């Protein structure tokens, strides 16, 4: 999927905690990432062993090794929740005042085919839906409202919410997210993909530039779930084209 001066490709994928660069899971993840060739990647539940290549610069949330969490989960060296990878040909810098040190990170990307864009990469609610999700979402909504004042904003990552209407799962959270995105003038082109929680929200002013259908992989076939030997999530990417 080549990129050009008239396109911008943004991908996101929850990698389901790969451990080392030598395990078959990691090799298959990297094969898919190479095929997509995104200009900007938002990888979640990831590991420093997963690197798209020397053409990218990483911006990562804090390492998880040695951290203490309420449910006692443990992490291995290299694991972190969100990493944004930006191609070196684009100018990028982290905006630390809009970062949750474990779950979310924001990077200002300049010089894209569509102007400057602030990319907010995130996992909303590491335990799925519940009080932790609600609390984390409120913190992030505050971030998004502040970022809105700075110009074009893209929110991408694992939302832990089905945004399509064919299921009752996560209905309340879905309605809340949709309302917030409406207020922020954001469109979520991935919202109609069934049984998908990895999403990319873009400004409505850019939504007409999204090439459809949305590119996706590891989505499972004939009603089957994603291939868990790769990840328990499907991956998606948006191509914006002039």
C-alpha positions in Angstrom: 0.0 0.0 0.0 2.3 2.8 -1.2 2.0 6.3 0.1 2.5 9.5 -1.9 2.5 13.3 -1.7 -1.3 13.3 -2.2 -2.1 10.6 0.4 -1.8 10.0 4.2 -2.1 6.5 5.6 -2.9 6.1 9.3 -3.0 2.6 10.9 -3.9 1.2 14.3 -3.8 -2.2 15.8 -3.9 -3.8 19.3 -1.1 -6.3 19.1 -2.2 -8.4 22.2 1.1 -8.1 24.0 3.9 -9.7 21.9 6.9 -10.7 24.0 10.0 -11.0 21.9 11.0 -10.3 18.3 11.8 -14.0 17.8 8.4 -15.5 18.5 6.2 -16.5 15.5 3.5 -14.1 16.7 5.9 -11.1 16.4 7.1 -12.1 13.0 3.5 -12.3 11.6 2.7 -9.0 13.2 5.6 -7.4 11.5 4.7 -9.0 8.1 1.3 -7.3 8.3 2.7 -4.0 9.4 5.1 -4.1 6.4 2.3 -4.8 4.0 0.3 -1.8 5.1 3.2 0.7 5.0 1.3 3.4 6.9 2.7 6.9 7.3 1.6 6.9 10.9 1.0 3.9 13.1 -0.8 3.8 16.5 0.1 0.4 18.0 -1.5 -0.6 21.3 -0.7 -3.4 23.8 2.6 -3.4 22.1 6.3 -4.0 22.8 9.6 -2.2 21.9 10.5 -5.4 19.9 7.8 -4.4 17.3 9.4 -1.8 15.1 8.1 -0.9 11.6 11.6 -0.1 10.5 14.3 2.6 10.3 12.1 4.9 8.3 10.0 5.6 11.4 10.4 7.5 14.7 8.7 6.2 17.8 6.8 8.0 20.6 5.8 5.7 23.4 4.0 5.6 26.7 5.9 4.5 29.8 7.3 1.0 30.0 5.1 -1.3 32.1 7.7 -3.6 33.6 7.7 -3.2 37.4 4.5 -1.1 37.5 1.8 -2.0 40.0 -1.8 -2.2 38.9 -5.1 -2.8 40.8 -5.6 -6.3 39.4 -2.0 -7.5 39.9 -1.1 -8.0 36.3 2.5 -8.4 35.4 4.5 -7.2 32.4 7.7 -8.2 30.7 10.5 -6.0 29.6 9.7 -3.9 26.6 5.9 -3.8 27.0 4.0 -0.6 26.9 0.4 0.3 26.0 0.7 2.8 23.1 3.4 3.7 20.6 2.9 6.1 17.8 5.4 5.6 14.9 5.8 8.4 12.4 7.7 8.3 9.1 10.9 10.3 9.3 9.9 12.4 6.3 7.2 14.0 8.5 8.2 16.3 11.3 6.8 15.1 14.6 7.2 16.0 18.2 5.5 14.8 21.4 3.0 17.0 23.2 3.6 15.9 26.8 0.9 17.9 28.4 -1.6 15.7 26.6 -0.2 12.3 27.6 -1.4 9.8 30.2 1.9 8.2 31.1 0.6 4.7 30.8 -2.3 4.6 28.3 -2.2 7.6 25.9 0.3 9.8 24.1 -0.1 12.7 21.7 2.2 13.7 18.9 2.1 16.8 16.7 2.8 15.8 13.1 3.6 18.6 10.6 4.0 18.6 6.9 1.4 15.9 5.9 -0.5 16.1 2.7 -3.4 17.4 4.7 -1.5 19.9 6.9 -0.6 19.7 10.5 -2.4 17.0 12.6 -2.2 16.2 16.3 -2.3 12.4 16.7 -3.7 11.1 20.0 -2.9 7.4 20.4 -4.7 5.6 23.2 -6.1 2.6 25.0 -9.4 3.6 26.7 -10.0 1.4 29.7 -7.4 -1.3 30.1 -9.9 -3.7 31.7 -12.7 -3.1 29.2 -16.0 -1.5 30.3 -16.6 -0.5 33.9 -15.6 2.1 36.4 -12.0 2.2 35.2 -13.1 2.7 31.6 -15.5 5.6 32.7 -12.8 7.3 34.7 -10.1 6.9 32.0 -12.5 8.2 29.3 -13.3 11.4 31.3 -9.6 12.2 31.6 -9.1 11.7 27.9 -12.1 13.7 26.9 -10.5 16.6 28.8 -7.4 16.1 26.7 -9.4 16.0 23.4 -11.2 19.2 24.2 -7.9 21.0 24.8 -6.4 19.6 21.7 -9.4 20.7 19.6 -8.3 24.3 20.2 -4.9 23.5 18.6 -6.2 22.5 15.2 -6.8 19.2 13.4 -6.9 16.2 15.7 -6.9 12.5 15.0 -7.8 10.0 17.8 -6.7 6.4 17.2 -6.2 3.2 19.1 -8.2 0.6 21.2 -11.4 2.3 22.3 -12.7 -0.9 23.9 -16.1 -0.1 22.3 -18.1 -1.5 19.4 -19.3 1.7 17.6 -21.7 -0.1 15.2 -25.3 -0.5 16.2 -25.9 -4.2 15.5 -25.0 -5.2 19.1 -26.1 -4.1 22.5 -22.5 -4.5 23.8 -21.1 -1.3 25.1 -24.3 0.7 24.2 -23.9 3.3 26.8 -20.2 3.9 26.1 -20.9 3.9 22.4 -23.5 6.6 22.8 -21.2 8.7 25.0 -18.3 8.5 22.6 -20.5 9.3 19.6 -21.8 12.4 21.5 -18.3 13.5 22.3 -17.1 13.0 18.8 -20.0 15.0 17.5 -19.1 17.9 19.8 -15.5 17.7 18.6 -16.6 17.6 15.0 -14.9 14.2 14.5 -15.9 11.4 12.2 -15.1 7.7 12.8 -15.0 6.0 9.4 -14.3 2.7 11.1 -17.5 2.8 13.2 -19.5 0.4 11.0 -17.0 -2.4 11.1 -18.7 -5.2 13.0 -17.1 -6.5 16.3 -14.3 -4.0 16.1 -12.9 -1.9 18.9 -9.8 -0.4 17.2 -10.8 2.9 15.6 -9.5 6.0 14.0 -11.4 9.3 14.4 -10.6 12.2 12.0 -11.9 15.7 11.6 -15.1 15.9 9.6 -13.4 18.3 7.3 -11.1 15.4 6.2 -13.7 12.6 6.2 -14.5 13.1 2.6 -10.9 12.3 1.7 -11.1 8.8 3.3 -10.7 6.0 0.7 -13.3 3.3 1.1 -13.7 0.5 1.9 -11.6 0.8 5.0 -8.5 -1.5 4.9 -8.5 -4.2 7.6 -6.7 -7.4 8.4 -6.8 -10.3 10.8 -10.6 -9.8 11.0 -11.5 -13.4 10.9 -13.6 -15.1 8.2 -17.1 -16.4 8.0 -18.0 -15.2 11.5 -14.8 -16.5 13.1 -12.8 -14.3 15.5 -9.4 -12.9 14.6 -6.4 -15.3 14.5 -5.2 -15.2 18.1 -1.9 -16.6 17.1 -1.3 -13.1 15.7 -3.6 -10.9 17.8 -7.1 -11.0 19.4 -7.9 -7.8 17.5 -8.2 -6.9 13.9 -6.1 -4.1 12.5 -7.4 -1.2 10.4 -6.0 1.7 8.5 -7.4 4.8 6.8 -6.0 6.3 3.6 -6.7 9.9 3.1 -6.4 10.9 -0.6 -6.7 14.3 -2.3 
